[in-house]
Amino acid sequence: MSNKLDGFPSKFLLEFGMAIQAVTTSQSTAFEKAKEGMDRGSRKLNNAAAKIASGDISPNNIVELACAETMYSANAKVIHTEDEMLGTLLDVKR
């Protein structure tokens, strides 16, 4: 069985491996930050929803609810994009 990477210069393979390592390292850091952002958004959303549910329908609570939803959604998109990038890199490596 032949390796798909036979014929590539070893320097290229080494640099490619280092690039994947760098992306996965930065991905885990970015993933952690995005997860923290999702957690913050979730807490804000729960706080605003609890206030609204208790009858405090002030504009500030409605704005907080919308901001929390946007914060959560934006951080979820970061995680999704990172997942796609890593998948693409792994597909290229195969």
BASEMI-38277 format. One record per residue: residue in three letters; x, y, z of N, C-alpha, C, O in turn. Coordinates in steps of 0.1 Angstrom, whole numbers, padded with zeros to 4 digits, always signed. Example, Ala and Ser with C-alpha at 12.3 -4.5 7.8 and 13.67 -1.06 7.14 Angstrom:
2
ala+0132-0057+0078+0123-0045+0078+0132-0033+0078+0142-0033+0085;ser+0128-0022+0071+0137-0011+0071+0129+0000+0079+0134+0011+0080;
//
This chain:
94
met+0008-0012+0000+0000+0000+0000+0009+0012+0000+0018+0014+0008;ser+0006+0021-0009+0015+0033-0011+0009+0045-0003-0003+0047-0002;asn+0018+0052+0003+0015+0064+0011+0011+0075+0001+0019+0078-0008;lys+0000+0082+0003-0003+0093-0006+0007+0105-0006+0007+0113-0015;leu+0015+0105+0005+0025+0116+0006+0038+0113+0000+0048+0121+0001;asp+0040+0101-0005+0053+0097-0011+0056+0107-0022+0047+0110-0030;gly+0068+0111-0023+0072+0120-0034+0072+0135-0030+0078+0143-0036;phe+0066+0138-0018+0066+0152-0013+0080+0154-0006+0084+0145+0001;pro+0086+0165-0008+0098+0168-0001+0096+0168+0015+0086+0172+0019;ser+0105+0162+0022+0104+0161+0036+0102+0174+0043+0095+0175+0053;lys+0109+0185+0038+0108+0198+0044+0093+0203+0043+0088+0209+0052;phe+0087+0200+0031+0073+0204+0030+0064+0197+0040+0056+0203+0046;leu+0066+0184+0042+0058+0176+0051+0060+0181+0065+0051+0182+0073;leu+0073+0184+0069+0076+0189+0082+0069+0203+0084+0063+0205+0095;glu+0069+0212+0075+0063+0225+0076+0048+0223+0077+0041+0231+0084;phe+0042+0214+0069+0028+0212+0069+0024+0207+0083+0013+0211+0088;gly+0031+0198+0088+0028+0192+0101+0029+0203+0112+0020+0204+0121;met+0039+0212+0111+0040+0223+0120+0028+0233+0119+0023+0238+0129;ala+0023+0235+0107+0012+0244+0104-0001+0238+0111-0008+0245+0117;ile-0003+0225+0109-0014+0218+0115-0014+0220+0130-0024+0222+0137;gln-0002+0218+0136+0000+0219+0150-0003+0233+0155-0010+0235+0165;ala+0001+0243+0148-0001+0257+0151-0016+0260+0151-0021+0267+0160;val-0023+0255+0141-0037+0257+0139-0045+0251+0150-0054+0257+0156;thr-0041+0238+0154-0048+0231+0164-0046+0238+0178-0055+0238+0186;thr-0034+0243+0180-0031+0250+0192-0039+0263+0193-0045+0265+0203;ser-0039+0271+0182-0047+0283+0183-0061+0280+0183-0069+0288+0188;gln-0065+0269+0177-0079+0265+0177-0084+0262+0191-0095+0267+0195;ser-0076+0255+0199-0080+0252+0212-0082+0264+0221-0091+0266+0229;thr-0072+0274+0219-0073+0287+0226-0086+0294+0221-0093+0300+0230;ala-0088+0295+0208-0100+0302+0203-0112+0295+0207-0122+0302+0210;phe-0112+0282+0207-0124+0274+0212-0127+0277+0226-0139+0279+0229;glu-0117+0278+0234-0119+0281+0249-0125+0295+0250-0134+0297+0258;lys-0120+0304+0243-0125+0318+0244-0139+0319+0239-0148+0325+0245;ala-0142+0312+0228-0156+0311+0222-0165+0305+0232-0177+0309+0234;lys-0161+0294+0238-0169+0287+0248-0172+0296+0260-0183+0296+0265;glu-0162+0303+0265-0164+0313+0276-0174+0324+0271-0183+0327+0279;gly-0173+0328+0259-0183+0338+0254-0197+0332+0253-0207+0339+0256;met-0198+0320+0249-0211+0313+0249-0217+0312+0263-0229+0314+0265;asp-0208+0309+0273-0213+0308+0287-0218+0321+0292-0228+0322+0299;arg-0210+0332+0289-0214+0345+0293-0227+0349+0287-0236+0355+0293;gly-0228+0346+0274-0241+0349+0267-0253+0342+0273-0264+0347+0274;ser-0250+0329+0276-0261+0321+0282-0265+0327+0296-0277+0327+0299;arg-0255+0331+0304-0259+0337+0317-0267+0350+0315-0276+0352+0323;lys-0262+0358+0306-0269+0371+0303-0284+0368+0299-0293+0375+0303;leu-0285+0358+0290-0298+0355+0285-0307+0350+0296-0319+0354+0297;asn-0302+0341+0305-0310+0336+0316-0314+0347+0325-0325+0347+0330;asn-0305+0356+0328-0308+0367+0338-0319+0376+0332-0328+0379+0339;ala-0317+0380+0319-0327+0388+0313-0341+0381+0312-0351+0387+0314;ala-0340+0369+0308-0353+0361+0307-0360+0360+0321-0372+0360+0322;ala-0352+0358+0331-0358+0356+0345-0365+0370+0349-0375+0370+0355;lys-0358+0381+0346-0364+0394+0349-0377+0396+0342-0387+0401+0347;ile-0376+0393+0329-0389+0395+0321-0400+0385+0326-0411+0389+0326;ala-0396+0373+0329-0406+0363+0334-0412+0368+0347-0424+0365+0350;ser-0404+0375+0355-0410+0380+0368-0418+0392+0366-0424+0397+0376;gly-0420+0397+0354-0428+0409+0352-0421+0422+0349-0428+0432+0346;asp-0408+0422+0350-0400+0434+0347-0398+0435+0332-0387+0431+0327;ile-0407+0441+0325-0406+0442+0310-0401+0456+0306-0407+0463+0298;ser-0389+0459+0312-0383+0472+0308-0375+0470+0295-0371+0459+0292;pro-0374+0481+0288-0366+0481+0276-0352+0475+0278-0346+0469+0269;asn-0346+0479+0289-0332+0474+0292-0331+0459+0292-0322+0453+0287;asn-0341+0452+0298-0341+0438+0298-0343+0431+0284-0337+0421+0281;ile-0351+0438+0276-0354+0433+0263-0341+0435+0254-0337+0426+0247;val-0334+0446+0256-0321+0448+0249-0311+0438+0254-0304+0433+0246;glu-0310+0436+0267-0301+0426+0272-0303+0412+0266-0294+0404+0263;leu-0316+0408+0265-0320+0396+0259-0315+0395+0245-0309+0384+0241;ala-0317+0405+0237-0312+0405+0223-0297+0405+0222-0291+0398+0214;cys-0290+0412+0231-0275+0412+0231-0270+0399+0234-0260+0394+0228;ala-0276+0392+0244-0272+0379+0249-0273+0369+0237-0265+0360+0235;glu-0284+0370+0230-0287+0361+0219-0276+0363+0208-0271+0353+0203;thr-0273+0375+0205-0262+0378+0195-0249+0373+0200-0241+0368+0192;met-0246+0376+0212-0233+0371+0218-0231+0356+0217-0221+0351+0213;tyr-0242+0349+0221-0241+0334+0220-0240+0330+0206-0232+0321+0203;ser-0247+0335+0197-0247+0331+0183-0234+0334+0176-0229+0326+0169;ala-0228+0346+0179-0215+0349+0173-0204+0339+0178-0196+0335+0170;asn-0204+0336+0191-0194+0326+0196-0196+0312+0190-0187+0305+0188;ala-0209+0309+0188-0212+0296+0182-0206+0295+0168-0201+0285+0164;lys-0207+0306+0161-0202+0307+0147-0187+0305+0147-0181+0299+0138;val-0180+0311+0157-0165+0310+0158-0162+0295+0159-0153+0290+0153;ile-0169+0288+0168-0166+0274+0170-0169+0266+0157-0161+0257+0154;his-0180+0269+0151-0183+0262+0138-0172+0264+0127-0168+0255+0120;thr-0168+0277+0126-0157+0280+0116-0144+0273+0120-0138+0268+0111;glu-0141+0272+0132-0128+0265+0136-0129+0250+0133-0120+0244+0128;asp-0141+0245+0135-0143+0231+0132-0142+0228+0117-0135+0218+0113;glu-0147+0237+0109-0146+0236+0094-0131+0237+0090-0127+0229+0082;met-0124+0246+0096-0110+0248+0092-0101+0236+0096-0093+0232+0088;leu-0103+0231+0107-0096+0219+0112-0099+0207+0103-0091+0199+0099;gly-0112+0206+0099-0116+0195+0090-0110+0196+0077-0105+0186+0071;thr-0109+0208+0072-0102+0211+0059-0088+0207+0059-0082+0201+0050;leu-0081+0211+0070-0067+0208+0071-0065+0193+0072-0055+0188+0066;leu-0073+0186+0080-0071+0172+0081-0074+0165+0067-0068+0155+0064;asp-0084+0170+0060-0087+0164+0047-0075+0166+0037-0072+0157+0029;val-0068+0178+0038-0057+0180+0030-0045+0171+0033-0038+0167+0025;lys-0044+0168+0046-0033+0160+0051-0035+0145+0046-0025+0138+0043;arg-0047+0141+0045-0050+0127+0040-0046+0125+0026-0048+0115+0021;
//
